[in-house]
Amino acid sequence: MSKFIRSLKHAARGLIYLLIHEQNFKIHLFSGIVVLLLGIILSIDYYEFLVILIIIAFVFMAEIVNTIIEYLLDILHPEYHDKIKILKDATAGVVLFASLVAIIIGLVIFLPKIIH
């Protein structure tokens, strides 16, 4: 059990690091909180709320993986390289894609409620 608790501490430390040092992580956290509050204000139903939570997690996971890959690439190849730039751009594209999907789903859920 102590090994499991240690693992949880390491994971929490990683999330705290991201929150303190990564601007995009802060932006996603703020956006997620705003969307959850909007869901409460607009009284979205249980399943819509679950979809929103899943999408928020989807965007966070994309951002976390993007950050990990960027850090690894910086360690493995600190100087500029065209192929490294492509890899970094591609992983940033994953975050952009996740964010665009989140926006579309948010519009599908919230727009009808806002219009009414």
TORKESE-135373 format. One record per residue: residue number from 1; residue in three letters; y, x, z of N, C-alpha, C in turn. Coordinates in Angstrom, 2 decimals. Each point is the difference from the previous one (the first is absolute). Layout:
N
+------+------+---------+---------+---------+---------+---------+---------+---------+---------+---------+
! resi ! resn !     n_y !     n_x !     n_z !    ca_y !    ca_x !    ca_z !     c_y !     c_x !     c_z !
+------+------+---------+---------+---------+---------+---------+---------+---------+---------+---------+
!  NUM !  ala !       Y !       X !       Z !       Y !       X !       Z !       Y !       X !       Z !
...
+------+------+---------+---------+---------+---------+---------+---------+---------+---------+---------+
! end
This chain:
116
+------+------+---------+---------+---------+---------+---------+---------+---------+---------+---------+
! resi ! resn !     n_y !     n_x !     n_z !    ca_y !    ca_x !    ca_z !     c_y !     c_x !     c_z !
+------+------+---------+---------+---------+---------+---------+---------+---------+---------+---------+
!    1 !  met !   -1.20 !    0.82 !    0.00 !    1.20 !   -0.82 !    0.00 !    1.27 !    0.87 !    0.00 !
!    2 !  ser !   -0.02 !    1.14 !    0.68 !    1.19 !    0.85 !    0.05 !    0.33 !    0.57 !   -1.38 !
!    3 !  lys !   -1.02 !    0.25 !   -0.82 !    0.23 !    0.47 !   -1.36 !    0.72 !   -1.07 !   -0.83 !
!    4 !  phe !   -0.39 !   -1.25 !    0.20 !    0.63 !   -1.12 !   -0.69 !    1.47 !   -0.12 !    0.42 !
!    5 !  ile !    0.27 !    0.11 !    1.30 !    1.37 !   -0.09 !    0.51 !    0.85 !    1.14 !   -0.54 !
!    6 !  arg !   -0.59 !    1.19 !   -0.06 !    0.70 !    1.15 !   -0.59 !    0.35 !   -0.27 !   -1.46 !
!    7 !  ser !   -0.93 !   -0.59 !   -0.73 !    0.24 !   -0.34 !   -1.41 !    1.15 !   -0.99 !   -0.13 !
!    8 !  leu !    0.02 !   -0.98 !    0.89 !    1.10 !   -0.97 !   -0.02 !    1.34 !    0.67 !    0.28 !
!    9 !  lys !    0.01 !    0.95 !    0.93 !    1.24 !    0.73 !    0.30 !    0.48 !    0.80 !   -1.20 !
!   10 !  his !   -0.94 !    0.66 !   -0.69 !    0.36 !    0.76 !   -1.21 !    0.58 !   -0.93 !   -1.07 !
!   11 !  ala !   -0.63 !   -1.14 !   -0.19 !    0.47 !   -0.96 !   -1.00 !    1.38 !   -0.53 !    0.36 !
!   12 !  ala !    0.20 !   -0.31 !    1.26 !    1.31 !   -0.49 !    0.46 !    1.06 !    1.08 !   -0.20 !
!   13 !  arg !   -0.35 !    1.24 !    0.30 !    0.94 !    1.11 !   -0.20 !    0.38 !    0.12 !   -1.48 !
!   14 !  gly !   -0.97 !   -0.20 !   -0.88 !    0.29 !    0.04 !   -1.44 !    0.96 !   -1.10 !   -0.42 !
!   15 !  leu !   -0.23 !   -1.20 !    0.50 !    0.90 !   -1.11 !   -0.34 !    1.40 !    0.22 !    0.56 !
!   16 !  ile !    0.08 !    0.53 !    1.22 !    1.31 !    0.29 !    0.60 !    0.72 !    1.07 !   -0.80 !
!   17 !  tyr !   -0.74 !    1.02 !   -0.44 !    0.59 !    1.04 !   -0.85 !    0.62 !   -0.62 !   -1.25 !
!   18 !  leu !   -0.77 !   -0.87 !   -0.66 !    0.50 !   -0.65 !   -1.21 !    1.25 !   -0.82 !    0.29 !
!   19 !  leu !   -0.01 !   -0.71 !    1.09 !    1.14 !   -0.84 !    0.38 !    1.24 !    0.84 !    0.26 !
!   20 !  ile !   -0.17 !    1.14 !    0.61 !    1.15 !    0.86 !    0.33 !    0.50 !    0.78 !   -1.22 !
!   21 !  his !   -0.93 !    0.51 !   -0.82 !    0.36 !    0.96 !   -1.03 !    0.05 !   -0.54 !   -1.43 !
!   22 !  glu !   -0.59 !   -1.13 !   -0.26 !   -0.09 !   -0.48 !   -1.38 !    0.89 !   -1.22 !   -0.21 !
!   23 !  gln !    1.06 !    0.18 !   -0.78 !    0.97 !   -1.07 !   -0.24 !   -0.65 !   -1.23 !   -0.64 !
!   24 !  asn !   -0.85 !    0.21 !   -0.98 !   -0.62 !   -1.14 !   -0.68 !   -0.89 !   -0.80 !    0.94 !
!   25 !  phe !   -0.65 !    0.67 !    0.95 !   -0.81 !   -0.70 !    0.98 !    0.88 !   -0.93 !    0.84 !
!   26 !  lys !    1.18 !    0.49 !    0.38 !    0.95 !   -0.81 !    0.76 !    0.46 !   -1.20 !   -0.83 !
!   27 !  ile !    0.25 !    0.22 !   -1.27 !    0.43 !   -1.10 !   -0.88 !   -1.09 !   -1.05 !   -0.09 !
!   28 !  his !   -1.25 !    0.43 !   -0.18 !   -1.11 !   -0.95 !   -0.09 !   -0.19 !   -0.75 !    1.32 !
!   29 !  leu !    0.17 !    0.69 !    1.11 !   -0.13 !   -0.66 !    1.31 !    1.09 !   -1.05 !    0.17 !
!   30 !  phe !    1.23 !    0.36 !   -0.31 !    1.11 !   -0.95 !    0.10 !   -0.24 !   -1.21 !   -0.90 !
!   31 !  ser !   -0.41 !    0.27 !   -1.25 !   -0.27 !   -1.09 !   -0.95 !   -1.12 !   -0.90 !    0.50 !
!   32 !  gly !   -1.04 !    0.60 !    0.54 !   -1.12 !   -0.77 !    0.53 !    0.43 !   -0.92 !    1.14 !
!   33 !  ile !    0.82 !    0.53 !    0.89 !    0.49 !   -0.80 !    1.12 !    0.86 !   -1.15 !   -0.50 !
!   34 !  val !    0.88 !    0.27 !   -0.96 !    0.85 !   -1.04 !   -0.57 !   -0.84 !   -1.10 !   -0.64 !
!   35 !  val !   -1.02 !    0.39 !   -0.75 !   -0.87 !   -0.97 !   -0.67 !   -0.77 !   -0.84 !    1.03 !
!   36 !  leu !   -0.51 !    0.63 !    1.05 !   -0.71 !   -0.74 !    1.04 !    0.94 !   -0.99 !    0.70 !
!   37 !  leu !    1.22 !    0.44 !    0.29 !    0.97 !   -0.91 !    0.62 !    0.35 !   -1.16 !   -0.93 !
!   38 !  leu !    0.15 !    0.32 !   -1.29 !    0.27 !   -1.05 !   -0.98 !   -1.15 !   -0.99 !   -0.06 !
!   39 !  gly !   -1.22 !    0.50 !    0.10 !   -1.17 !   -0.87 !    0.02 !    0.02 !   -0.94 !    1.19 !
!   40 !  ile !    0.41 !    0.51 !    1.15 !    0.10 !   -0.84 !    1.19 !    1.11 !   -1.04 !   -0.17 !
!   41 !  ile !    1.15 !    0.45 !   -0.49 !    1.14 !   -0.91 !   -0.19 !   -0.33 !   -1.11 !   -0.99 !
!   42 !  leu !   -0.69 !    0.35 !   -1.08 !   -0.33 !   -0.99 !   -1.04 !   -1.32 !   -0.72 !    0.27 !
!   43 !  ser !   -0.61 !    0.30 !    1.12 !   -1.25 !   -0.67 !    0.41 !   -1.09 !    0.06 !   -1.07 !
!   44 !  ile !   -0.27 !    1.22 !   -0.47 !   -1.08 !    0.12 !   -0.96 !   -1.32 !   -0.32 !    0.72 !
!   45 !  asp !   -0.98 !   -0.45 !   -0.77 !   -1.25 !   -0.40 !    0.65 !   -0.87 !    1.23 !    0.33 !
!   46 !  tyr !   -1.08 !   -0.25 !    0.69 !   -0.89 !    1.03 !    0.52 !   -0.49 !    0.94 !   -1.11 !
!   47 !  tyr !   -0.45 !   -0.56 !   -1.13 !   -0.55 !    0.82 !   -1.07 !    1.08 !    0.79 !   -0.72 !
!   48 !  glu !    1.18 !   -0.59 !   -0.15 !    1.11 !    0.74 !   -0.59 !    0.38 !    1.18 !    0.91 !
!   49 !  phe !   -0.01 !   -0.23 !    1.29 !    0.31 !    1.05 !    0.96 !   -1.03 !    1.13 !   -0.10 !
!   50 !  leu !   -1.27 !   -0.36 !   -0.14 !   -1.04 !    1.02 !   -0.15 !    0.21 !    0.81 !   -1.28 !
!   51 !  val !    0.35 !   -0.67 !   -1.08 !    0.25 !    0.70 !   -1.26 !    1.16 !    0.97 !    0.17 !
!   52 !  ile !    1.05 !   -0.45 !    0.67 !    1.16 !    0.87 !    0.23 !   -0.41 !    1.22 !    0.83 !
!   53 !  leu !   -0.78 !   -0.20 !    1.05 !   -0.47 !    1.12 !    0.82 !   -0.83 !    0.99 !   -0.81 !
!   54 !  ile !   -0.88 !   -0.52 !   -0.85 !   -0.83 !    0.87 !   -0.84 !    0.85 !    0.79 !   -0.97 !
!   55 !  ile !    0.98 !   -0.64 !   -0.58 !    0.87 !    0.69 !   -0.96 !    0.85 !    1.06 !    0.68 !
!   56 !  ile !    0.49 !   -0.31 !    1.20 !    0.76 !    0.99 !    0.75 !   -0.89 !    1.21 !    0.29 !
!   57 !  ala !   -1.23 !   -0.24 !    0.43 !   -0.94 !    1.09 !    0.26 !   -0.28 !    0.79 !   -1.29 !
!   58 !  phe !   -0.13 !   -0.69 !   -1.12 !   -0.24 !    0.62 !   -1.30 !    1.13 !    0.98 !   -0.34 !
!   59 !  val !    1.24 !   -0.42 !    0.20 !    1.15 !    0.87 !   -0.29 !    0.03 !    1.19 !    0.96 !
!   60 !  phe !   -0.23 !   -0.26 !    1.30 !   -0.04 !    1.09 !    0.97 !   -1.08 !    1.02 !   -0.35 !
!   61 !  met !   -1.18 !   -0.46 !   -0.35 !   -1.08 !    0.92 !   -0.33 !    0.35 !    0.82 !   -1.24 !
!   62 !  ala !    0.62 !   -0.62 !   -0.99 !    0.41 !    0.74 !   -1.18 !    1.01 !    1.08 !    0.37 !
!   63 !  glu !    0.96 !   -0.36 !    0.85 !    1.02 !    0.98 !    0.42 !   -0.63 !    1.14 !    0.80 !
!   64 !  ile !   -0.92 !   -0.32 !    0.88 !   -0.65 !    1.03 !    0.81 !   -0.81 !    0.95 !   -0.89 !
!   65 !  val !   -0.77 !   -0.54 !   -0.92 !   -0.79 !    0.84 !   -0.90 !    0.92 !    0.85 !   -0.88 !
!   66 !  asn !    1.08 !   -0.59 !   -0.48 !    0.97 !    0.75 !   -0.80 !    0.55 !    1.19 !    0.80 !
!   67 !  thr !    0.38 !   -0.24 !    1.24 !    0.53 !    1.07 !    0.84 !   -1.03 !    1.09 !    0.23 !
!   68 !  ile !   -1.23 !   -0.39 !    0.28 !   -1.07 !    0.98 !    0.22 !   -0.19 !    0.87 !   -1.23 !
!   69 !  ile !   -0.08 !   -0.63 !   -1.16 !   -0.22 !    0.76 !   -1.24 !    1.17 !    0.93 !   -0.28 !
!   70 !  glu !    1.23 !   -0.48 !    0.21 !    1.16 !    0.86 !   -0.23 !   -0.01 !    1.21 !    0.93 !
!   71 !  tyr !   -0.31 !   -0.22 !    1.28 !   -0.07 !    1.12 !    0.95 !   -1.09 !    0.99 !   -0.42 !
!   72 !  leu !   -1.17 !   -0.51 !   -0.37 !   -1.08 !    0.89 !   -0.43 !    0.39 !    0.82 !   -1.22 !
!   73 !  leu !    0.63 !   -0.65 !   -0.96 !    0.42 !    0.72 !   -1.21 !    1.05 !    1.05 !    0.32 !
!   74 !  asp !    0.90 !   -0.31 !    0.93 !    1.01 !    0.99 !    0.40 !   -0.64 !    1.21 !    0.67 !
!   75 !  ile !   -1.06 !   -0.23 !    0.76 !   -0.70 !    1.11 !    0.67 !   -0.79 !    0.82 !   -1.03 !
!   76 !  leu !   -0.70 !   -0.70 !   -0.89 !   -0.85 !    0.70 !   -0.97 !    0.79 !    0.72 !   -1.07 !
!   77 !  his !    1.17 !   -0.56 !   -0.35 !    0.78 !    0.58 !   -1.09 !    1.48 !   -0.19 !    0.31 !
!   78 !  pro !    0.57 !    0.86 !    0.88 !    1.37 !   -0.20 !    0.47 !    1.07 !    0.13 !   -1.09 !
!   79 !  glu !   -0.27 !    0.81 !   -1.00 !    1.01 !    0.14 !   -1.05 !   -0.17 !   -1.12 !   -1.04 !
!   80 !  tyr !    1.08 !   -0.24 !   -0.76 !   -0.01 !   -1.07 !   -1.00 !   -1.08 !    0.24 !   -1.05 !
!   81 !  his !   -0.66 !   -1.07 !   -0.39 !   -1.00 !    0.07 !   -1.07 !   -0.03 !   -1.37 !   -0.68 !
!   82 !  asp !   -0.04 !    0.01 !   -1.34 !    0.03 !   -1.25 !   -0.77 !   -1.13 !   -0.96 !    0.38 !
!   83 !  lys !   -1.20 !    0.53 !    0.17 !   -1.16 !   -0.85 !    0.33 !    0.14 !   -0.59 !    1.41 !
!   84 !  ile !    0.53 !    0.79 !    0.93 !    0.22 !   -0.49 !    1.38 !    1.03 !   -1.13 !   -0.04 !
!   85 !  lys !    1.03 !    0.16 !   -0.81 !    1.02 !   -1.05 !   -0.13 !   -0.62 !   -1.29 !   -0.51 !
!   86 !  ile !   -0.90 !    0.10 !   -0.96 !   -0.68 !   -1.18 !   -0.54 !   -0.81 !   -0.68 !    1.10 !
!   87 !  leu !   -0.72 !    0.79 !    0.79 !   -0.79 !   -0.57 !    1.10 !    0.89 !   -0.71 !    1.01 !
!   88 !  lys !    1.11 !    0.64 !    0.37 !    0.92 !   -0.61 !    0.96 !    0.62 !   -1.27 !   -0.57 !
!   89 !  asp !    0.40 !    0.05 !   -1.26 !    0.57 !   -1.19 !   -0.64 !   -1.02 !   -1.14 !   -0.06 !
!   90 !  ala !   -1.25 !    0.35 !   -0.29 !   -1.04 !   -1.02 !   -0.10 !   -0.26 !   -0.65 !    1.36 !
!   91 !  thr !   -0.03 !    0.80 !    1.06 !   -0.24 !   -0.59 !    1.32 !    1.20 !   -0.83 !    0.45 !
!   92 !  ala !    1.20 !    0.43 !   -0.37 !    1.19 !   -0.82 !    0.27 !   -0.08 !   -1.30 !   -0.80 !
!   93 !  gly !   -0.57 !    0.09 !   -1.20 !   -0.19 !   -1.21 !   -0.82 !   -0.93 !   -1.00 !    0.66 !
!   94 !  val !   -0.98 !    0.48 !    0.74 !   -0.91 !   -0.90 !    0.74 !    0.80 !   -0.81 !    1.02 !
!   95 !  val !    0.92 !    0.67 !    0.69 !    0.84 !   -0.69 !    0.99 !    0.91 !   -1.01 !   -0.70 !
!   96 !  leu !    0.57 !    0.40 !   -1.11 !    0.85 !   -0.91 !   -0.76 !   -0.79 !   -1.22 !   -0.45 !
!   97 !  phe !   -1.20 !    0.22 !   -0.51 !   -0.85 !   -1.11 !   -0.45 !   -0.32 !   -0.94 !    1.16 !
!   98 !  ala !   -0.38 !    0.57 !    1.15 !   -0.31 !   -0.82 !    1.18 !    1.22 !   -0.80 !    0.43 !
!   99 !  ser !    1.16 !    0.62 !   -0.05 !    1.24 !   -0.69 !    0.38 !    0.34 !   -1.12 !   -0.96 !
!  100 !  leu !   -0.19 !    0.23 !   -1.30 !    0.28 !   -1.04 !   -0.99 !   -0.95 !   -1.19 !    0.17 !
!  101 !  val !   -1.27 !    0.28 !    0.25 !   -0.97 !   -1.06 !    0.26 !    0.42 !   -0.77 !    1.24 !
!  102 !  ala !    0.44 !    0.70 !    1.04 !    0.44 !   -0.64 !    1.23 !    1.20 !   -0.92 !   -0.26 !
!  103 !  ile !    0.93 !    0.47 !   -0.80 !    1.17 !   -0.81 !   -0.33 !   -0.41 !   -1.26 !   -0.75 !
!  104 !  ile !   -0.88 !    0.14 !   -0.98 !   -0.45 !   -1.17 !   -0.78 !   -0.70 !   -1.00 !    0.91 !
!  105 !  ile !   -0.89 !    0.47 !    0.86 !   -0.70 !   -0.90 !    0.92 !    1.00 !   -0.64 !    0.96 !
!  106 !  gly !    0.96 !    0.78 !    0.48 !    1.04 !   -0.55 !    0.87 !    0.78 !   -1.10 !   -0.69 !
!  107 !  leu !    0.34 !    0.21 !   -1.26 !    0.72 !   -1.03 !   -0.75 !   -0.83 !   -1.27 !   -0.17 !
!  108 !  val !   -1.29 !    0.18 !   -0.30 !   -0.89 !   -1.15 !   -0.17 !   -0.09 !   -0.81 !    1.30 !
!  109 !  ile !   -0.03 !    0.68 !    1.13 !   -0.14 !   -0.69 !    1.28 !    1.34 !   -0.56 !    0.48 !
!  110 !  phe !    1.06 !    0.80 !   -0.09 !    1.27 !   -0.39 !    0.63 !    0.92 !   -0.82 !   -0.89 !
!  111 !  leu !    0.01 !    0.26 !   -1.29 !    0.95 !   -0.69 !   -0.88 !   -0.10 !   -1.52 !    0.07 !
!  112 !  pro !   -1.20 !   -0.59 !   -0.07 !   -0.06 !   -1.47 !    0.09 !    0.54 !   -0.52 !    1.34 !
!  113 !  lys !   -0.19 !    0.73 !    1.07 !    0.49 !   -0.42 !    1.31 !    1.53 !    0.13 !    0.08 !
!  114 !  ile !    0.53 !    1.03 !   -0.62 !    1.45 !    0.21 !   -0.01 !    0.68 !   -1.06 !   -0.86 !
!  115 !  ile !   -0.62 !   -0.33 !   -1.13 !    0.56 !   -1.01 !   -0.91 !    0.05 !   -1.37 !    0.67 !
!  116 !  his !   -1.05 !   -0.33 !    0.75 !   -0.01 !   -1.30 !    0.69 !    0.87 !    0.11 !    1.20 !
+------+------+---------+---------+---------+---------+---------+---------+---------+---------+---------+
! end
